[in-house]
Amino acid sequence: MAVQLTHIDTSKSQISFPIILVCDGVQSPANIGAIFRICDAFGISKIIFCNAEINFYSPRLQKTARNTQLYVSYSEKENTLSTIEKLKSDGYTIVSLEITDSSKSLEKLPKFNNKKIVLVIGNEKQGISEEVLNTSDLCTHIEMYGKNSSMNVVQATSIALYSIINKFYID
């Protein structure tokens, strides 16, 4: 019989991947709170929120984040494109999570061999801006099999981050 473990009972190694999550206009406090939790769970080194005014004291954000907003590194930037261009000049590979006419499914992404990666996610309604997509090194999408062509930004980010970290060589 299996016994459910508590947070105290679980032993886990903490790994920080050289991945930055850039949020291009993500607005919902619940989504932002969940993004903090996901980034903590997957060992993402930093979140950069762009093109949005965020109330980090929102009760909904704080409830969803479950205190991860207190220790996951993050910053706010006004302009997504200039943020991406700066990260690209710092040696990051820019991967945008958006279905496009040239995007590859997550399964077909190359191994990253511990490269520095930026994953860009977009606004809940408009997605990622065209200028950011055109600056990206890769566009990727989640293969979907139903009638809908999109899912909630947090669900999509979870799937993408899990796929990307599994394409790293971990020492």
N, C-alpha and C positions, 0 to 999 in steps of 0.2 A: 504494500500500500504506500502511496506517495504522500508525503507531508509537505504542505506549502511552507516555504521559508519566508521569513520577514526580511526587511531591509538589513537588519542587524545580523541575521544569520547567513546572508549571502556573502561569499568572498568573490571579489572581482578585481582584476588588475586594471588600473587606470592607464589608458593609452590616449595620447593626444595626437591626432592626425594633422598633417599640414594642409588642412582644408579650412577655407573661410567661406561662410555662407553669406551671400549678398542678397538682401531682400529689396527688390525693386518695387516700392510702393505698397507693400503689405500693410493693411490697415486694421484689421479686426483684432481687438484685444485678446480674444480667445485664441486666435491663430498665432499671435505673437507669443503668448504664454506657452502654447504647445511647442512652438519653435525652440524656445529656451530649453524645454525638457528634452526634446529630440536631440538637440546639439550636445547637451550634457550626456545623454545616453550613448551617443555615437562618438564621443571624444573629439568633437569639432573644436578647432582652436579659437575661432572668433566668429561673431555675427556682426555684420554691418547692415544697419537699417538705412535705406536711402529713400528719398522722395516721399517722406511720410512724416506727419506729426504724431508722435506716439506719447501717450500718457502712461509712463511706466508705473504709476501709482494706481492705475485702474484696478478696482477690486476683481474684475473678471480676468484681467491679465495675471494678477498675482495669484489668484486661486488656481488658474490653469497651470501656471509656471511652477507652483509648489516650491517656491524659494530658489529655483535654479537661476533666476534672474539676478540673484545676489552674488553668484560666483562664476557664471559663464561670461567670458569676456565679450563685450559688445561696444559698438560705437554708433553714432549717427552721422550721416553725411547728407548733404543737400542734393547732390547731383550723382545719379547712378553712373552715367557714362564716364565722367571724370574719375570716379572711384575705380571703375573697371580698368580704365586706361592706366592709372597709377599702379594698380596691382599687376597688370600685364607687364609694365616696365620693370616691376620688381621680380619678374620671373615666374609669375603664376600662370598656369594654364586655365583659361576661362571656359567653363562648361555651363551652358544655359539649358535649363529644364523647360523646354517648350517644343511642341510639335510644329515642325516647319517642313517646307518642301525638301529640305536636305538633312533633317535630323536623323540620327541613328537611334535605334532602340538601346536601352541601357545594357542589354545583354551583349550588344556588339561593340561597346566601348573598349578601347585598348586597356591593357594593364598600365597602371600609373607609376610603378616602380618608385614609390615614395616621392614623386614630383609634388610640387606645391600646386594645389588646386583651389580654384574659386568655383563654387556652385552658385549660380544665379537663379533665383526664383522670382516669380512675378506677382503682380497685384491680383487680388481675388477675381476681378472682372476682366481687366484688360490684358493680363499676363505681363510678359516682358516687352519693353519698348523695342521697336524695330532697330533703332540706332544701337542699342545694347546687343541685340541679336547679331547685328552685322559686325560687331567688334569681337564677338565670341570666337574662340578657337574651335569649339564643338557645340553643336546643339544636340540634345538628346531628349528622348521621350519614353514614356512607359507604354509598352505594348498593351493595348486594351482590346477586349473581345466582345463587349456589349455594344449597345447603340450609341451611348454617350462617348464623347471624345476627350472628356476632361474629368478631373476629380478635385476634391478639396486640396488647397495648396499644402496643407500640413501632411495629409496622407501621401501626396505625391513626393514631398520632400523626404518623408520617412523612407519610402521605397528607394528613392534616388540615392540618399546618403548610405543606406545599407548596401546597395549595389556598388557604389563607388568605393567605400572602405574595403569591400571584399576584392577590389582590384588593386590593392596595395600589397607590396611585399612587407610583411611585418617582421622586424628583427627580433 
